[in-house]
Amino acid sequence: MNLEQIKKECREAVEKASSSDVLENVRSHYFGKTGIITSLLKSLGSATPEERKVQGPLFNALKTELIDALDKKKDSLERDALNAKLQRE
């Protein structure tokens, strides 16, 4: 699986998340102990120094971008839940 495909699939999963629980499952799938992004970052340990120079920044940029997407969606879901609660009161 290439980085663009991982990014696309994660972004789609984040967008489809309809609750905080679902979003947490997405986060775990990509960033958990055996997550996809976690595995990519761990693979840098066995890469050559030349590979690390190329792959390291790419992996870290992907990680940062996806964490930002997850955080924005989490904020959105929390805001929606709060608004729904306020409307009920």
N, C-alpha and C positions, 0 to 999 in steps of 0.2 A: 504494500500500500504506500503510495507516495504522499508527500506532505500536503499537496493541494487537495487530494482526495480526503485525507484526514480532516483538513480544515473545513472542507465542504460538508462532510458528514456531521462533524461536530456542530457547525453553525446551524445546520438543518435540525438537528436534535434539540438544540437550544431553543430555536424558534418554535418548535412544536411543543415544547414543555408547557403544560397547562397548570402546573402546580409546583410548589417548592420541593415536594417529594420527588417528582419526576425530574426536576432540574438537578437535584442532589444525586440521583441515579446517573444522570449524564455526566456530572462532574466526576463521580466515582469511576465511571467507565473509562474516562480519558485521563484523569489525574490521580486515581486511587493507587494503592500499593502495587497492583499489577496492571495499571491503566496503560493505555496506548502511548500517551505522551511520556509518562513515567518510564516506560520501557525504552522509548527513543532516547531519552536523556541518559538512562543507564548504559545504553549501548555505546555512548561516547567513551566510556571507561576502557573499552577494548579497541577503540579506533586508534589509528596511527595519529601522531601529532598533526600531520598535514590534513587528515580527514577531520580532526577536531576543529582545526582553524576554519574549515569550510562549513561543516555540519553544525557546530556549536551555535554560532549566531543564528542560523536558520531555525534550529530547534527552539532556541530561546525566544525568537521573534514569534514563532507559532504559539508557543506556550503563553506568552504575554497577550497576544491577540485573542486567544480562546478564553483565557481567564477574564479578560475585559468583557467579552461577550457574555460569559456566564454571570459576571457581577451585574452587568446592566440588566439582564433578564431577571435576575433575582430581585433587584431594586424595583423593576417594573411589576413583578408579581406581588411583591410586598405592598407597593403603592395601590395596586388594584384591590388587594384584599382589604386594606385599610379603608379605601373609598367605599367598598361594598358594605363594610361594617358600619361606617358612618351614615350611609344611606338608610340602613335598617333601623338606626336609632332615632 
